[in-house]
């Protein structure tokens, strides 16, 4: 699965359909053998449409300008928005 993940990240820029197929293969393998994917890998999948989201290619990443500092990740397939709060103590 790690080899497939490296391939997905490399091919996503120039062949998104191949990267999508490889990402679905990673998900199917993990579900078939009941392996929990690490957080960094799970974060690459949309929670709504279950498709691969790669920042800048299939998703949009923005920093919020309100009083609560947050990163907004928008899936460009289904327009689902994720908000991740940035700790105010860091910055």
Backbone as numpy.savetxt, mean C-alpha at the origin, in Angstrom:
# Nx Ny Nz CAx CAy CAz Cx Cy Cz
7.92 -15.24 -0.93 7.09 -14.05 -0.93 7.97 -12.79 -0.93
9.13 -12.85 -0.29 10.00 -11.68 -0.27 10.53 -11.37 -1.67
10.81 -12.41 -2.44 11.29 -12.22 -3.81 10.20 -11.58 -4.65
8.98 -12.06 -4.50 7.86 -11.47 -5.23 7.64 -10.01 -4.83
7.79 -9.71 -3.56 7.60 -8.34 -3.10 8.64 -7.41 -3.72
9.89 -7.85 -3.77 10.92 -7.03 -4.42 10.60 -6.82 -5.89
10.11 -7.88 -6.56 9.72 -7.75 -7.97 8.56 -6.78 -8.14
7.61 -6.82 -7.24 6.45 -5.92 -7.31 6.92 -4.47 -7.23
7.77 -4.18 -6.28 8.22 -2.80 -6.09 9.08 -2.33 -7.27
9.83 -3.24 -7.89 10.66 -2.87 -9.04 9.84 -2.66 -10.31
8.86 -3.53 -10.55 8.11 -3.47 -11.81 6.92 -2.52 -11.77
6.57 -2.00 -10.62 5.37 -1.16 -10.51 5.49 0.13 -11.33
6.70 0.63 -11.50 6.88 1.89 -12.23 6.59 1.74 -13.72
7.05 0.63 -14.32 6.92 0.51 -15.77 5.88 -0.51 -16.22
5.41 -1.40 -15.36 4.38 -2.37 -15.74 3.43 -2.60 -14.57
2.46 -1.71 -14.35 1.59 -1.83 -13.19 0.70 -3.07 -13.20
0.32 -3.57 -14.38 -0.55 -4.76 -14.41 0.20 -5.99 -13.93
1.46 -6.13 -14.32 2.27 -7.25 -13.85 2.49 -7.15 -12.35
2.75 -5.95 -11.85 2.94 -5.75 -10.42 1.67 -6.10 -9.65
0.52 -5.76 -10.22 -0.77 -6.08 -9.59 -0.96 -7.59 -9.49
-0.64 -8.31 -10.55 -0.78 -9.77 -10.54 0.15 -10.41 -9.52
1.39 -9.90 -9.45 2.34 -10.45 -8.48 1.90 -10.15 -7.06
1.32 -8.98 -6.83 0.84 -8.63 -5.49 -0.33 -9.52 -5.08
-1.21 -9.82 -6.02 -2.33 -10.72 -5.70 -1.81 -12.13 -5.40
-0.74 -12.52 -6.05 -0.13 -13.82 -5.78 0.43 -13.86 -4.35
1.04 -12.76 -3.91 1.54 -12.67 -2.54 0.38 -12.84 -1.56
-0.72 -12.16 -1.81 -1.88 -12.25 -0.91 -2.45 -13.66 -0.89
-2.57 -14.29 -2.07 -3.13 -15.65 -2.12 -2.24 -16.64 -1.40
-0.92 -16.51 -1.54 0.00 -17.41 -0.84 -0.14 -17.23 0.67
-0.20 -15.99 1.12 -0.30 -15.76 2.57 -1.63 -16.27 3.13
-2.70 -16.15 2.37 -3.98 -16.66 2.85 -4.03 -18.18 2.81
-3.44 -18.77 1.78 -3.48 -20.23 1.63 -2.72 -20.92 2.75
-1.56 -20.37 3.11 -0.73 -20.99 4.15 -0.85 -20.30 5.50
-1.82 -19.40 5.61 -2.13 -18.71 6.86 -0.91 -18.03 7.47
-0.22 -17.29 6.63 0.94 -16.52 7.06 0.52 -15.07 7.16
0.75 -14.48 8.31 0.40 -13.06 8.49 1.50 -12.21 7.86
1.08 -11.32 6.97 2.04 -10.44 6.31 2.53 -9.38 7.29
3.79 -8.98 7.19 4.29 -7.90 8.04 3.54 -6.59 7.77
3.59 -5.68 8.73 2.85 -4.43 8.63 3.24 -3.64 7.38
4.53 -3.61 7.06 5.00 -2.86 5.90 4.41 -3.40 4.60
4.19 -4.71 4.53 3.62 -5.32 3.33 2.11 -5.12 3.31
1.45 -5.28 4.45 0.00 -5.08 4.52 -0.39 -3.66 4.17
0.49 -2.73 4.46 0.23 -1.33 4.18 0.18 -1.06 2.68
0.74 -1.94 1.86 0.76 -1.77 0.41 -0.55 -2.18 -0.25
-1.49 -2.72 0.51 -2.77 -3.15 -0.04 -3.89 -2.25 0.48
-4.80 -1.89 -0.41 -5.95 -1.08 -0.02 -6.89 -1.94 0.83
-7.39 -1.38 1.90 -8.29 -2.13 2.77 -9.68 -2.24 2.20
-10.00 -1.40 1.22 -11.34 -1.41 0.65 -11.42 -2.30 -0.59
-10.55 -2.06 -1.57 -10.64 -2.81 -2.83 -9.60 -3.93 -2.92
-8.70 -4.04 -1.93 -7.69 -5.10 -1.83 -6.67 -5.08 -2.97
-6.51 -3.94 -3.62 -5.54 -3.83 -4.71 -4.26 -3.21 -4.20
-3.21 -3.36 -4.99 -1.90 -2.85 -4.64 -1.90 -1.33 -4.70
-1.39 -0.69 -3.65 -1.22 0.76 -3.69 0.25 1.07 -3.46
0.84 1.75 -4.44 2.23 2.17 -4.35 2.25 3.69 -4.40
2.85 4.33 -3.41 2.85 5.79 -3.37 3.41 6.41 -4.64
2.67 7.32 -5.22 3.10 8.01 -6.42 2.67 7.34 -7.71
2.31 6.05 -7.65 1.92 5.31 -8.85 0.42 5.02 -8.81
-0.02 4.29 -7.80 -1.43 3.94 -7.69 -2.07 4.57 -6.46
-1.36 5.47 -5.80 -1.94 6.20 -4.67 -1.34 7.59 -4.60
-2.04 8.45 -3.88 -1.59 9.82 -3.70 -1.32 10.02 -2.22
-0.21 10.64 -1.87 0.17 10.86 -0.48 0.23 12.36 -0.24
-0.49 12.82 0.78 -0.52 14.24 1.12 -0.34 14.40 2.63
0.15 15.57 3.02 0.28 15.90 4.44 -0.79 16.90 4.78
-1.57 16.60 5.82 -2.67 17.46 6.21 -2.19 18.76 6.83
-2.98 19.83 6.64 -2.60 21.14 7.16 -3.51 21.61 8.30
-4.24 20.72 8.90 -5.11 21.11 10.02 -4.32 21.08 11.33
-4.99 21.30 12.44 -4.30 21.29 13.73 -3.79 19.90 14.10
-4.46 18.86 13.59 -4.00 17.49 13.81 -3.16 17.10 12.61
-1.87 16.89 12.82 -0.97 16.56 11.73 -1.19 15.11 11.33
-1.48 14.88 10.05 -1.76 13.54 9.56 -1.29 13.40 8.12
-0.97 12.18 7.75 -0.65 11.85 6.37 -1.89 11.22 5.76
-2.30 11.70 4.59 -3.46 11.15 3.90 -2.99 10.36 2.70
-3.37 9.09 2.62 -3.05 8.24 1.49 -4.36 7.91 0.79
-4.46 8.26 -0.50 -5.68 8.04 -1.26 -5.41 6.96 -2.31
-6.20 5.90 -2.29 -6.13 4.86 -3.30 -6.75 5.42 -4.58
-6.03 5.38 -5.69 -6.54 5.93 -6.94 -7.48 4.97 -7.66
-7.62 3.73 -7.17 -8.55 2.78 -7.76 -9.97 3.00 -7.25
-10.10 3.12 -5.92 -11.44 3.23 -5.32 -11.66 4.53 -4.56
-10.66 5.41 -4.51 -10.70 6.70 -3.82 -10.89 6.59 -2.31
-10.50 5.46 -1.73 -10.54 5.31 -0.28 -9.39 6.09 0.33
-9.63 6.79 1.44 -8.61 7.64 2.06 -8.21 7.05 3.40
-6.90 6.91 3.60 -6.34 6.49 4.88 -5.71 7.69 5.53
-5.91 7.84 6.83 -5.28 8.92 7.56 -4.41 8.32 8.64
-3.17 8.72 8.65 -2.23 8.25 9.68 -1.77 9.47 10.45
-2.05 9.47 11.74 -1.73 10.60 12.59 -0.21 10.63 12.82
0.36 11.83 12.68 1.78 12.03 12.97 1.88 12.49 14.40
2.75 11.87 15.16 2.91 12.21 16.58 3.37 13.66 16.70
2.66 14.45 17.50 2.97 15.88 17.64 4.26 16.12 18.41
4.73 15.14 19.19 5.95 15.30 19.98 7.19 15.28 19.09
7.09 14.63 17.92 8.25 14.54 17.05 8.55 15.85 16.35
7.53 16.61 16.03 7.82 17.66 15.19 7.48 19.02 15.33
